[in-house]
Amino acid sequence: MTMMPATLLLIDDHPTLRRGICQLVSLDPMLQVIGEAGNGPDGVRLAREHDPDLILLDMNMPEYDGLVTLNALRQQPLSGRVVIFTVSDLRQDVIAALQQGADGYLLKDMEPEALLAALHQAAAGEMVLSDNLVPLLAEQLRTPPAPASLAASSLTPREEEILRQLARGLSNKLIARELDISESTVKVHVKHLLQKLGLRSRTEAAVWLLQRKQ
């Protein structure tokens, strides 16, 4: 059976960069750019229209910036993954993007081969992060949220199991497949475990679990 290429939407206000990404992706038979947008509103519209497997989103765009666009995308019934692709390695930008539901954070100075590899990982359901951002997240891990520490014992065995899958960076669809349950059931469990732990996003839950294991 021939596998279909993962579809990719680019949202970036620099046309030269978009052109370069398109040329790079065209060399990979398992990736396909299906749309480009130079601003957030157009990107959200194209995402609704195509529901791509991957969205590569710039952080620093005029007016409708990456975080605003990310929030707008997360309000849509999209099945794909959103990866930030930016020059900003500021701690507050990285943490804010992950807390708001980004499935990865990549820096634009990475090698082309590394970018293609990261896109394949993201398409496979993994969370992707530029290597030089790992120390930044390690610092974030040093202080676990107190509410989560107090509420951990209230998690059911199934919620604990799903939390471990979140820490692996798996999407709801892949967790459902892994545990042989429906995707809607996974969504309910994720919602409940976040409420119990007093956390705002699945990324915060993954970070908290990794801290807990240290």
C-alpha positions, 0 to 999 in steps of 0.5 A: 500500500502506497502511503500518502504524503503528509500535507503541510500549511505554511503561515509566515509573513516572509515570502522568501522563506515560504518559497525556500520551505516549499522548495525543500519540501518538494524534494521529500516525497512524503511531504506536500505543501498544500497552502501558504499564508502570509498572515494569521487570518488567511492561515486560519481560513486555509487551515479550515479549508484544507485541515492539513496534517501539519501547520508550520507557524511563524511566531513574529508576524505583524498584528495577528502574531503567532500566539494569537493565530495559534489560539485561533487555530485551536478553536477550530475542529482541526485534526493536524498538528501545529508546530511553531517555526521562528527565530525567537528562542526567548523563554517566554515565547517557547513556554507560552506557545507550548502552554497554548497547545503548540505541538512543537517549537523549531528555530529557523536556523536549523539545518534543512535535513533536520527540519525535514526530519522534525516534520516527519516526527511531527507528522507521526504524532511526536512533539518536536523541539530544537535541541538548543531549547532543551536546557530552557525547558529543563529549567522550567521543569525544576519547579512543579506546580503545587496544585498538580502535586497535591491532586496527583493521587486523585487520578484514575489508573486510566488517567495516569496511563493517558498522562504517560502517553501525553508525556511521550508527545502523542496526539489524542488519535495515537493515544486512542490507537495505543490504548484501543479506546475511542478518540472521544474517550481520550479527549474526555480523560485529558480534560478531566486529568487537566482539571484535577491537576489544575493545569491549562494544557496537555503540554503542562501535564507532560512537563509536570509528569517528567518533573515528577519522575526526576 
